[in-house]
Amino acid sequence: MSEFYYTYVLLSKNDGNFYTGYSSDLKQRFEEHRKGKVDSTKERRPLELIYYEACLSPKDAIHREKYLKSFHGKMFIRKRLKSYLTG
């Protein structure tokens, strides 16, 4: 079985904003975020994993991460998770 690379979106319960990243080990990376070991999110905790996608190559995961960080990518996430985000 091939190794997967994950593009993920976290929701900060502190400021209500998204954080988007990628990793080859999603569980470990989320734990690092959750425990405050990632500089860019440690002040934004608590965090919730709200979305992820699996890719077959790191190049694809990075490309998808860049898209999800863009204006259109953020609109995609909000539309995709509309019922979840609005309760």
TALIN-V955184 format. One record per pair of residues at least 6 apart in sequence whose C-alpha atoms are under 7 Angstrom apart, sorted by the first residue. I is the first residue (numbers start at 1). J is the second residue. Records with the same first field share a line. If there is no record, write none. Layout:
# TALIN-V955184
I: J / J
This chain:
# TALIN-V955184
3: 56
4: 24 / 54 / 55 / 56 / 57
5: 22 / 23 / 24 / 54 / 55 / 56 / 57 / 58 / 61
6: 22 / 23 / 24 / 26 / 52 / 53 / 54 / 55 / 61
7: 21 / 22 / 23 / 52 / 53 / 54 / 61 / 64 / 65
8: 20 / 21 / 22 / 51 / 52 / 53
9: 18 / 19 / 20 / 21 / 49 / 50 / 51 / 52
10: 18 / 19 / 20 / 47 / 48 / 49 / 50
11: 17 / 18 / 19 / 47 / 48 / 49 / 50
12: 18 / 44 / 45 / 46 / 47 / 48
13: 45 / 46 / 47
14: 44 / 45 / 46
15: 44
20: 65 / 69
21: 65
22: 61 / 62 / 65
23: 29
32: 38
33: 41 / 42
34: 45 / 46 / 47
36: 42
55: 61
67: 73
68: 74
